[in-house]
Amino acid sequence: DPNLAEAAMDLGARPTQAMWKVIVPQIMPGIVSGALIAFTMSFDDFIISYFVTGNGVKNISTLVWTMSKR
């Protein structure tokens, strides 16, 4: 609701304070759920590429996996 940020600024908050103390807490569930969905989808893509790629083929997910095991 844009009225909440405007009310925070009417009460003396600077625009950056209004963003961090009013807007970000309201959108935090969306940020967290988007991050979890992105992690889940990238993990699924890694599993598929790990089992499907042949010898000598390296994509970024399998390259990161092999570098982290060293």
GIPE-V543406 format. One record per residue. N is the residue number from 1. RES is the residue in one small letter. PHI is phi in radians with two decimals (NA if undefined). PSI is psi in degrees with one decimal (999 if undefined). Layout:
N:RES:PHI:PSI, N:RES:PHI:PSI
This chain:
1:d:NA:117.0, 2:p:-1.13:-20.7, 3:n:-1.16:-29.8, 4:l:-1.19:-42.0, 5:a:-1.15:-39.5, 6:e:-1.14:-38.2, 7:a:-1.15:-37.7, 8:a:-1.12:-39.6, 9:m:-1.24:-32.6, 10:d:-1.15:-30.2, 11:l:-1.51:4.6, 12:g:1.95:0.8, 13:a:-1.40:143.2, 14:r:-1.28:161.9, 15:p:-1.01:-36.5, 16:t:-1.21:-37.3, 17:q:-1.15:-40.2, 18:a:-1.10:-38.0, 19:m:-1.16:-48.7, 20:w:-1.32:-28.7, 21:k:-1.75:-14.8, 22:v:-2.08:-52.3, 23:i:-1.34:-47.3, 24:v:-1.08:-44.4, 25:p:-1.06:-29.2, 26:q:-1.27:-33.9, 27:i:-1.70:2.4, 28:m:-1.04:-40.3, 29:p:-1.06:-36.3, 30:g:-1.20:-37.5, 31:i:-1.15:-45.2, 32:v:-1.15:-44.9, 33:s:-1.17:-36.1, 34:g:-1.14:-38.6, 35:a:-1.16:-40.2, 36:l:-1.16:-39.9, 37:i:-1.17:-41.0, 38:a:-1.10:-42.0, 39:f:-1.11:-43.9, 40:t:-1.10:-43.1, 41:m:-1.19:-38.1, 42:s:-1.22:-35.2, 43:f:-1.14:-40.0, 44:d:-1.12:-41.2, 45:d:-1.12:-35.3, 46:f:-1.14:-44.6, 47:i:-1.07:-44.4, 48:i:-1.11:-47.2, 49:s:-1.21:-30.3, 50:y:-1.16:-38.9, 51:f:-1.53:-19.6, 52:v:-1.67:-32.1, 53:t:-1.17:144.6, 54:g:-1.59:-172.2, 55:n:-1.24:131.2, 56:g:1.56:-7.3, 57:v:-1.70:123.9, 58:k:-2.22:120.0, 59:n:-1.86:177.5, 60:i:-1.16:-36.1, 61:s:-1.23:-41.7, 62:t:-1.27:-30.1, 63:l:-1.15:-43.1, 64:v:-1.13:-39.4, 65:w:-1.09:-46.3, 66:t:-1.19:-33.7, 67:m:-1.23:-31.4, 68:s:-1.34:-21.8, 69:k:-1.41:-12.1, 70:r:-1.28:999
